[in-house]
């Protein structure tokens, strides 16, 4: 099994060069909005777009003196503009640039996450279709319950992940907002029309109201959607880890030709990818708590959220991008041991058919309490003595069922008669 994944596309969105390019995109969009509204001369703004540039090293040099990254950025850009610098940052405050650029970074990152989600859901659908009729045991409390199919298990995952895709798309649309509203959001030195034109040209919506910043409940909601994606990936990965246990061995992660599982024990094949995903989910969830704590800021803003966001947003988006790609690879390379699945359904002579036996006895005229007692006695005897539930029933004189009736009850495929209905709801 070979896992191929590059984080470079997502990583690039969040590197310093890209951050300041997003800043520049916003600044130029504002100048062009002024020109579009007739305030600035269009030909000079066209020259501004061509000439405006920045250099990271120079920004660092300026920031070392001014101790303000936006001012350092603007000073650096203005050095490339000469007299055209008078059209930069007119009527704006730093957060107009920061929060609007931040929205663009989130939107571009969201496009990658949406693609990841679609790819992973398709891989799950392929797996579900392949194993629609692969008999396996369903478990509750970790204990054998009744017969189902592995495909139905995967259908549950598809349903969950599609719901998270919908949640994510809604959160991404909610946070598709920008602001160009001045120091406390009152448009004191800039018109709302400039904001409207700027946001439209950048593919954003103007915030209904902003203070000096866009309210952070937007960002917290978006981070919760990432935490949900990470958490359901952990849910699926935990199931794979259980099913790969030696005594279960119903599925295994793909294992490369030259892969090694342990420095001490050559026999080991461990579910390391799924374990890795479970650990990363904890990081994304923890980051979502930080986003919630960023909501209560002082008055029209403070910057207590800023330092945290510089960590949690790139980290969480890069992690979820990575997690979806890794989980997709696990799904595509999953080894399914159909024989072991079938064997596990037959443990202890098919004790998982107990409910069907119970119902048949009630149909024959026994009270539910009496029927339950008889069935449980035979089932527990098989379970506790490594015995055979079906044989116990055939040898119990109080079980008033014929050999043919018992054989009919123990037909696994009776459990599967509604599989097509389930599939019709999940896989169109």
Secondary structure, DSSP 8 states (H G I E B T S, - for coil): -------HHHHHHTSHHHHHHHHHHHHHHHHHHHHHTTSS-HHHHHHHHHH----HHHHHHHHHHH--HHHHHHHHHHHTTGGGGGGSSTT--HHHHHHHHHHHHHHHHHHHHHHHHHHHHHHHHHHHHHTTT-EEEEEETTEEEEEEEHHHHHHHHHHHHHHHHHHHHHHHHHT-EE----TTSS-TTS-HHHHHHHHHHHT-EE-S--SSS--THHHHHHHHHHHHHHHHHHHHHHHHHHHTSTTT-SEE----TT--S-SS-TT----HHHHHHHHHHHHHHHHHHHHHHTS--STT--SHHHHHHHHHHHHHHHHHHHHHHHHHHHHHT-EE-HHHHHHHHTHHHHGGGHHHHHHHHHHTT--HHHHHHHHHHHHHHHHHTT--HHHHHHH-TT----HHHHHHHT-GGGGGTTHHHHHHHH--
